[in-house]
Amino acid sequence: MSEITDFADIYQEIARKTSPEIAVEIHRLFKGQQIIFPKKLYNKEYIYSYIKQNYNGRNVRELSMMFEYSDRRVRQIVKLIKAE
């Protein structure tokens, strides 16, 4: 197997964060493609469900930071959930 330093820059970074084998597999699967990752990791259904289960009336800031939403958006979601 090649050394990490033998890989192109992006694959070096992937190999360091994961493993050389994973970098090779990512290259095999996606070579030649441009990949753009969404800013949000979680889907809307999961976020709403999580907020519904974990909102306690005093943790808007915590939830907004967790999902990179504004405090206002979390309060809007809480209002929508309560209206259901």
Secondary structure, 3 states (H helix, E strand, C coil): CCCHHHCCHHHHHHHHHCCHHHHHHHHHHHCCCCCCCCCCCCCHHHHHHHHHHHCCCCCHHHHHHHHCCCHHHHHHHHHHHHHC
